[in-house]
Amino acid sequence: MTRRELLGFLTFYPLSPVWASGRPIRLGGPVFLKSDDPAQLAHEHRRLGYSAANCPAAQSTDTDRIREIRNAFAAENVVIAEVGAWKNMLDPDAATRKGNVAYVIERLALADAVRARCCVDIAGSYNPKYWYGMNAKNLSREFFDATVQNSRQVIDAVKPTRTRFTIEMMPWSLPDGPDSYLELIKAIDRPSFGVHLDVCNVINNPTRFYNNKAVIEECFRKLGQWVASCHAKDLAWVPEYNVHFAEVIPGRGEIDYATYLRELSKLAVDVPLMLEHLKTPEEYDEGRAYIRRVASQEGIGLA
């Protein structure tokens, strides 16, 4: 890490004396409480054993709402892990693309105001029908250069000091692995650009599936210093005449969670691990229980 990178890192994440010996992991996920009250939502996260949360509904201009969220979640020792943007910054339609980028800028401003660990989006897609869909140009130099430009535009519009803008890796578009993400970090060249790590999204072929322990270790070895938040799910290989990896509840697939949790616990900051893409409270209960069990077996604490 260069001196500039270290200074940028410490701006967001001051180190504590316990980092070298590992740290408890902040596990989080959605709650199903029918309430818009930040205090009730924060308490429900704690009741479920979560110490990280997705940001409740808010606008970057609503200072009272933002203050309520910050105070309520801090009182329960629950960090705001992510503000999701989830818009296609590469939409083929120019007007839609412009509106989407403006939306992402607003979400990054909210993340900075609420002091979330990151604002997360995917780079987007040139697919005209599905905002996250496949397209041959999604692995092109044009795609990469446009993502650099979009990310700089979003960051420079907000100039965040308390959060990071991150791009989630995807199986069929850039960045699709640790090396392409490293290239993106260097090209964007902004201290407030970080990494969102979803290890399942990196598993896009049989070699990576069979060797996902090594893939996880590689991701943390190369990207760990920039990781702001992570997603938790699992992958199972569905028997067909072509490759089909299906997202499943943690514990029902083949992702090496012992390695995932160990690598997370080694980071210099308490990076959140957020359960996602499950359907019911019961499925989240099962996934949460599995992660807690693996953490206990590995001697890793949960915050």
C-alpha positions in Angstrom: 0.0 0.0 0.0 1.4 3.4 -0.9 1.4 6.3 1.6 -1.4 7.9 -0.3 -3.5 4.8 -0.2 -2.8 4.3 3.5 -3.9 7.9 4.3 -7.1 7.4 2.3 -7.8 4.2 4.1 -7.3 5.7 7.5 -9.6 8.6 6.7 -12.5 6.1 6.5 -11.3 3.3 8.9 -9.0 4.2 11.8 -7.3 1.1 13.1 -7.8 -0.2 16.6 -5.2 -2.2 18.7 -7.1 -5.5 18.2 -6.8 -5.7 14.5 -3.7 -7.9 14.3 -5.2 -10.7 16.3 -8.5 -10.8 14.4 -11.8 -9.2 15.2 -15.5 -10.1 15.6 -17.5 -10.1 12.4 -20.5 -7.8 12.0 -23.3 -10.0 10.6 -26.4 -8.3 9.1 -29.4 -8.8 6.9 -33.0 -7.7 6.2 -35.6 -7.5 8.9 -39.3 -8.1 8.3 -40.7 -5.7 11.0 -43.5 -3.5 9.6 -42.2 -0.2 10.9 -40.5 2.9 9.6 -39.3 4.0 13.0 -35.5 3.9 13.2 -35.4 3.0 16.9 -37.7 0.0 16.3 -35.8 -1.1 13.3 -32.4 -0.9 15.0 -33.8 -2.8 18.0 -35.1 -5.5 15.7 -31.7 -6.0 14.1 -30.2 -6.5 17.6 -33.0 -8.9 18.6 -32.1 -11.1 15.6 -28.4 -11.0 16.5 -27.4 -8.5 13.8 -24.8 -5.8 14.3 -25.0 -4.5 10.7 -27.9 -3.2 8.6 -28.9 -1.9 5.2 -29.9 1.7 5.4 -33.6 2.3 6.1 -35.5 4.4 3.6 -34.3 8.0 3.5 -33.3 10.9 1.2 -30.0 12.6 1.4 -31.7 16.0 1.9 -33.8 14.8 4.9 -31.4 15.8 7.7 -33.8 15.0 10.6 -34.5 11.5 9.3 -30.8 10.9 8.7 -30.0 12.0 12.3 -32.6 9.7 13.7 -31.2 6.8 11.8 -27.7 7.5 12.9 -28.6 7.9 16.5 -30.9 4.9 16.7 -28.6 2.4 15.1 -25.6 3.7 17.0 -27.5 3.2 20.3 -27.9 -0.5 19.4 -24.3 -0.8 18.2 -25.6 -1.6 14.7 -23.6 -0.1 11.8 -25.2 0.9 8.5 -23.3 -1.4 6.1 -24.8 -0.3 2.8 -26.9 2.1 0.9 -27.9 0.2 -2.3 -28.1 2.2 -5.5 -28.9 -0.6 -8.0 -29.4 1.3 -11.2 -27.8 0.7 -14.6 -25.2 3.3 -15.1 -24.6 1.9 -18.6 -28.2 1.8 -19.9 -28.2 1.9 -23.7 -30.7 4.7 -23.6 -29.0 8.0 -23.0 -31.8 9.7 -21.0 -32.3 6.7 -18.8 -28.5 6.4 -18.3 -28.3 10.1 -17.2 -31.1 9.7 -14.8 -29.6 6.5 -13.3 -26.3 8.1 -12.7 -28.0 11.1 -11.0 -29.9 8.6 -8.8 -26.6 6.9 -7.8 -25.1 10.2 -6.9 -28.0 10.9 -4.6 -27.6 7.5 -3.0 -23.9 8.1 -2.4 -24.7 11.4 -0.8 -27.2 9.6 1.5 -24.5 7.0 2.4 -22.1 9.7 3.3 -24.7 11.6 5.4 -25.8 8.5 7.3 -22.2 7.3 7.6 -22.8 4.0 5.9 -19.7 1.8 5.2 -20.5 2.1 1.5 -22.8 2.9 -1.3 -23.0 -0.1 -3.6 -24.1 -0.6 -7.2 -23.0 -2.8 -10.0 -21.2 -1.3 -13.0 -24.3 -1.9 -15.1 -24.9 -3.6 -18.4 -25.3 -2.8 -22.1 -28.2 -5.3 -22.1 -31.3 -3.3 -23.3 -33.8 -5.5 -21.4 -32.2 -6.5 -18.1 -30.3 -3.9 -16.1 -27.9 -6.5 -14.8 -28.1 -8.8 -17.8 -25.6 -10.4 -20.1 -24.1 -8.7 -23.1 -20.9 -9.3 -25.1 -19.8 -5.7 -24.5 -19.9 -6.2 -20.7 -16.3 -7.6 -20.8 -15.0 -5.0 -23.3 -12.6 -2.1 -22.9 -15.5 0.2 -23.7 -17.4 -1.1 -20.6 -14.3 -0.8 -18.4 -13.6 2.8 -19.5 -17.3 3.8 -19.1 -17.3 2.4 -15.6 -14.2 4.4 -14.7 -15.9 7.5 -16.0 -19.2 6.8 -14.2 -17.5 6.1 -10.9 -15.4 9.2 -11.1 -18.5 11.3 -11.9 -20.4 9.9 -9.0 -17.5 10.3 -6.5 -16.5 13.7 -7.7 -20.1 15.0 -7.5 -20.4 14.0 -3.8 -16.8 14.1 -2.5 -17.6 11.7 0.3 -15.5 11.7 3.5 -17.4 9.1 5.6 -18.3 6.4 3.1 -17.0 4.7 0.0 -18.5 4.2 -3.4 -18.2 0.5 -4.4 -19.0 -1.7 -7.4 -20.1 -5.2 -6.8 -18.4 -7.9 -8.9 -20.6 -9.8 -11.3 -20.1 -13.2 -13.0 -20.6 -11.9 -16.5 -19.5 -8.3 -16.5 -16.5 -6.3 -15.2 -15.2 -6.4 -12.6 -15.5 -10.2 -12.6 -12.6 -11.1 -10.3 -9.9 -9.7 -8.1 -7.5 -8.8 -10.9 -10.0 -6.8 -12.9 -11.1 -5.1 -9.7 -7.6 -4.1 -8.9 -7.3 -2.6 -12.4 -10.5 -0.7 -11.8 -9.3 0.7 -8.5 -6.1 2.0 -10.1 -7.9 3.5 -13.1 -10.6 5.3 -11.0 -7.8 6.6 -8.8 -10.1 8.0 -6.0 -9.4 7.3 -2.3 -13.2 7.0 -1.7 -13.6 4.2 -4.1 -13.7 0.8 -2.4 -14.5 -2.8 -2.9 -17.8 -4.6 -2.3 -17.1 -8.3 -2.1 -19.7 -11.0 -2.9 -17.6 -14.2 -3.3 -20.5 -16.0 -4.9 -20.5 -13.5 -7.8 -16.9 -14.4 -8.5 -17.6 -18.1 -8.9 -18.5 -18.2 -12.6 -16.9 -21.4 -13.8 -16.3 -25.0 -12.6 -12.6 -24.3 -11.8 -13.5 -21.5 -9.4 -16.4 -23.5 -8.0 -14.2 -26.5 -7.2 -11.5 -24.2 -5.8 -13.6 -21.6 -4.1 -11.4 -21.7 -1.0 -8.4 -20.5 -3.0 -10.6 -17.9 -4.8 -11.8 -16.5 -1.6 -8.3 -16.2 -0.2 -7.1 -14.6 -3.5 -9.9 -12.0 -3.3 -9.0 -11.0 0.3 -5.2 -11.1 -0.4 -5.5 -8.7 -3.4 -8.5 -6.6 -2.4 -8.7 -6.8 1.4 -7.4 -3.3 2.2 -10.3 -1.8 0.2 -13.2 -4.0 1.2 -16.1 -2.0 2.7 -18.9 -4.6 2.9 -19.6 -8.2 1.9 -22.6 -10.3 0.9 -23.5 -13.7 2.3 -25.3 -16.4 0.3 -24.3 -19.8 -1.0 -24.0 -21.6 -4.4 -25.1 -25.1 -5.4 -24.3 -26.7 -8.7 -27.6 -27.9 -10.4 -27.1 -31.1 -12.5 -27.8 -30.1 -16.1 -26.1 -30.5 -19.5 -24.7 -27.0 -19.0 -23.2 -25.2 -16.1 -25.9 -23.8 -13.7 -24.9 -22.5 -10.3 -28.0 -21.6 -8.1 -28.0 -19.3 -5.2 -29.1 -21.1 -2.0 -29.3 -20.5 1.7 -25.8 -20.4 3.4 -25.0 -24.0 4.4 -26.9 -25.7 1.5 -24.2 -25.1 -1.1 -20.4 -25.5 -1.5 -19.0 -22.1 -0.6 -16.2 -22.5 2.0 -17.7 -20.3 4.8 -14.9 -21.2 7.2 -12.4 -19.6 4.9 -14.8 -16.7 4.2 -15.2 -15.9 7.9 -11.5 -16.4 8.7 -10.5 -14.0 6.0 -13.1 -11.4 7.1 -11.9 -11.6 10.7 -8.3 -10.8 9.6 -9.2 -7.5 8.1 -8.1 -4.3 9.8 -11.7 -3.1 10.2 -15.0 -4.9 11.1 -16.3 -5.2 7.6 -20.0 -6.2 7.6 -21.3 -9.5 6.1 -24.8 -9.0 4.9 -27.2 -11.9 4.2 -29.2 -11.3 0.9 -31.4 -12.8 -1.8 -33.4 -15.1 0.6 -37.2 -15.2 0.5 -38.6 -15.6 4.0 -37.7 -14.9 7.6 -37.3 -18.6 8.1 -34.7 -18.8 5.4 -32.8 -15.9 6.9 -33.0 -17.6 10.3 -31.4 -20.7 8.8 -28.7 -18.8 7.0 -27.9 -16.7 10.1 -27.7 -19.8 12.3 -25.4 -21.6 9.9 -23.0 -18.6 9.8 -23.0 -18.4 13.6 -22.3 -22.1 13.8 -19.3 -22.0 11.5 -18.0 -18.9 13.2 -18.2 -20.7 16.6 -16.4 -23.7 15.2 -13.7 -21.5 13.9 -13.3 -19.5 17.1 -14.5 -16.3 15.4 -16.7 -13.9 17.4 -19.7 -12.0 16.1 -20.0 -8.4 17.2 
